[in-house]
Amino acid sequence: MSRKYRGSIGISLVSDWYEPFSNARHDRDAAQRALDFIFGWLVDPLTNGDYPHSMQSLVGDRLPKFTKEQSKLVNGSFDFLGLNYYTANYAADSDHSKADNKSYLTDSQTNTTTERNGIPISPKAASDWLYVYQRGIRDILLYTKKKYNNPLIFITENGNFLLNFSIMFS
């Protein structure tokens, strides 16, 4: 909190939740990388001053580097996180490392989908891309609490109904 102005500053970020396509280690790792590339890309610098290790490793020299001064400035520079959560996807490992045209779309080396064996991850909503995966909001909140040292979180947008949603955070 700013002592001078008695205000708080934060950022609202959007993130899907990712479930591993299978129980295999490579798909569990892919789900983590998918989160790193959509959520960690922005939250990790705010909480530890640098990008997620998976991004640094896979993107390499194409990823901008923080100077020590920049890292120090951005680390801890928020009072709260806003979360926009709408849906979830499955994430499967996909080796795009040999791709000629490396890009943000292939760097995470994941394939995401809303179906596994022809079965959707959850009921479909009115939009083609939106599946009502209520457990995902719980999972991303718990993930954020654990990974990012329990920051204050406001749910700033949500595409699911939260009528039967209750969770205790201590």
C-alpha positions as CSV (number, residue, x, y, z in Angstrom):
1,M,0.0,0.0,0.0
2,S,1.2,3.5,-0.9
3,R,1.7,5.4,2.4
4,K,1.6,8.7,0.7
5,Y,-1.7,8.2,-1.2
6,R,-3.2,5.5,1.0
7,G,-4.1,3.4,-2.1
8,S,-3.4,0.0,-3.4
9,I,-2.1,-1.0,-6.8
10,G,-2.6,-4.2,-8.6
11,I,-3.0,-5.9,-12.0
12,S,-5.8,-8.0,-13.4
13,L,-4.7,-11.0,-15.5
14,V,-6.6,-13.5,-17.5
15,S,-5.7,-17.2,-17.2
16,D,-7.3,-20.5,-18.2
17,W,-6.7,-23.5,-16.0
18,Y,-4.9,-26.5,-17.6
19,E,-5.4,-30.1,-16.8
20,P,-2.9,-32.7,-18.0
21,F,-4.2,-34.6,-21.0
22,S,-3.0,-37.8,-19.3
23,N,-1.4,-38.9,-16.1
24,A,1.9,-39.2,-17.9
25,R,4.7,-37.0,-16.5
26,H,5.2,-35.3,-19.8
27,D,1.6,-34.1,-19.9
28,R,1.7,-33.0,-16.3
29,D,4.8,-31.0,-17.2
30,A,2.9,-29.6,-20.3
31,A,0.1,-28.4,-18.1
32,Q,2.6,-26.6,-15.9
33,R,4.3,-25.0,-18.9
34,A,0.9,-23.9,-20.3
35,L,0.3,-22.1,-17.0
36,D,3.8,-20.6,-17.1
37,F,3.3,-19.2,-20.6
38,I,-0.2,-17.7,-19.9
39,F,0.0,-16.7,-16.2
40,G,3.5,-17.1,-14.9
41,W,4.8,-15.0,-17.8
42,L,3.3,-12.0,-16.0
43,V,3.1,-13.1,-12.3
44,D,6.6,-14.5,-11.9
45,P,8.3,-11.2,-12.6
46,L,6.0,-9.5,-10.1
47,T,6.8,-12.1,-7.4
48,N,10.4,-13.1,-8.0
49,G,11.8,-10.6,-10.5
50,D,12.1,-12.9,-13.5
51,Y,10.2,-15.0,-16.0
52,P,9.4,-18.7,-15.2
53,H,12.3,-21.1,-15.7
54,S,10.4,-23.0,-18.4
55,M,10.1,-19.8,-20.4
56,Q,13.8,-18.9,-20.0
57,S,14.8,-22.4,-21.1
58,L,12.4,-22.8,-24.1
59,V,12.4,-19.2,-25.4
60,G,16.1,-18.6,-24.8
61,D,17.6,-15.4,-26.3
62,R,14.3,-14.3,-27.7
63,L,13.0,-13.6,-24.2
64,P,13.9,-10.1,-23.0
65,K,16.2,-10.1,-19.9
66,F,15.6,-8.1,-16.8
67,T,18.5,-6.0,-15.5
68,K,19.1,-6.3,-11.8
69,E,17.6,-2.9,-11.4
70,Q,14.5,-3.7,-13.4
71,S,14.1,-7.0,-11.5
72,K,14.3,-5.2,-8.2
73,L,11.8,-2.6,-9.3
74,V,9.2,-5.0,-10.6
75,N,9.6,-7.6,-7.8
76,G,6.8,-7.1,-5.2
77,S,5.4,-4.0,-7.0
78,F,1.8,-4.9,-6.4
79,D,-0.7,-5.0,-3.5
80,F,-3.2,-7.4,-5.1
81,L,-3.7,-9.6,-8.2
82,G,-7.0,-9.4,-10.1
83,L,-7.9,-12.7,-11.8
84,N,-10.1,-13.1,-14.9
85,Y,-11.0,-16.8,-15.2
86,Y,-13.3,-18.3,-17.7
87,T,-12.5,-21.8,-18.7
88,A,-10.1,-24.8,-18.7
89,N,-8.3,-26.9,-21.3
90,Y,-6.3,-30.1,-21.4
91,A,-2.6,-29.7,-22.1
92,A,-0.5,-32.3,-23.8
93,D,3.3,-32.4,-24.4
94,S,4.3,-31.4,-28.0
95,D,7.9,-31.1,-29.1
96,H,8.0,-28.0,-31.2
97,S,11.7,-27.5,-30.5
98,K,12.6,-28.4,-34.1
99,A,10.1,-25.9,-35.6
100,D,11.7,-23.5,-38.1
101,N,9.4,-20.7,-37.1
102,K,9.6,-20.5,-33.4
103,S,6.9,-18.3,-31.9
104,Y,4.9,-17.6,-28.8
105,L,2.4,-20.1,-30.2
106,T,4.9,-23.0,-30.1
107,D,7.4,-22.0,-27.4
108,S,5.6,-23.7,-24.6
109,Q,5.8,-27.1,-26.4
110,T,2.2,-27.9,-25.6
111,N,-1.0,-28.7,-27.5
112,T,-4.2,-27.7,-25.8
113,T,-7.6,-29.0,-26.4
114,T,-11.1,-29.0,-24.8
115,E,-11.6,-32.7,-25.5
116,R,-10.1,-35.9,-24.4
117,N,-11.2,-39.1,-26.2
118,G,-14.1,-37.2,-27.7
119,I,-15.4,-36.1,-24.3
120,P,-15.4,-32.3,-23.5
121,I,-13.5,-31.1,-20.4
122,S,-16.9,-29.8,-19.1
123,P,-20.3,-28.6,-20.3
124,K,-20.1,-26.0,-23.1
125,A,-21.4,-22.5,-22.5
126,A,-22.9,-20.2,-25.1
127,S,-19.5,-19.3,-26.6
128,D,-17.7,-21.9,-28.7
129,W,-14.5,-21.5,-26.7
130,L,-16.1,-21.4,-23.2
131,Y,-16.5,-24.6,-21.2
132,V,-17.9,-24.3,-17.6
133,Y,-15.1,-25.9,-15.6
134,Q,-15.9,-24.6,-12.1
135,R,-13.2,-26.6,-10.4
136,G,-10.6,-24.6,-12.5
137,I,-11.2,-21.3,-10.6
138,R,-10.6,-23.2,-7.3
139,D,-7.5,-24.8,-8.7
140,I,-6.0,-21.6,-10.1
141,L,-6.7,-19.8,-6.8
142,L,-5.0,-22.5,-4.8
143,Y,-2.1,-22.7,-7.3
144,T,-1.6,-18.9,-7.0
145,K,-1.8,-19.0,-3.2
146,K,0.8,-21.7,-3.0
147,K,3.2,-20.6,-5.8
148,Y,3.1,-16.9,-5.3
149,N,3.1,-16.6,-1.5
150,N,-0.6,-16.1,-0.9
151,P,-1.2,-12.7,-2.5
152,L,-4.4,-10.8,-2.1
153,I,-6.6,-11.9,-5.0
154,F,-9.7,-10.3,-6.4
155,I,-11.8,-12.2,-9.0
156,T,-12.3,-9.4,-11.5
157,E,-14.0,-11.4,-14.2
158,N,-15.5,-14.8,-14.4
159,G,-17.3,-16.7,-17.1
160,N,-18.8,-19.3,-14.7
161,F,-21.5,-19.1,-12.2
162,L,-20.1,-19.1,-8.6
163,L,-23.4,-19.8,-6.8
164,N,-22.2,-23.1,-5.2
165,F,-18.6,-22.0,-4.9
166,S,-17.1,-21.8,-1.4
167,I,-13.5,-22.2,-0.4
168,M,-11.6,-21.2,2.7
169,F,-8.3,-19.5,2.4
170,S,-6.2,-19.1,5.5
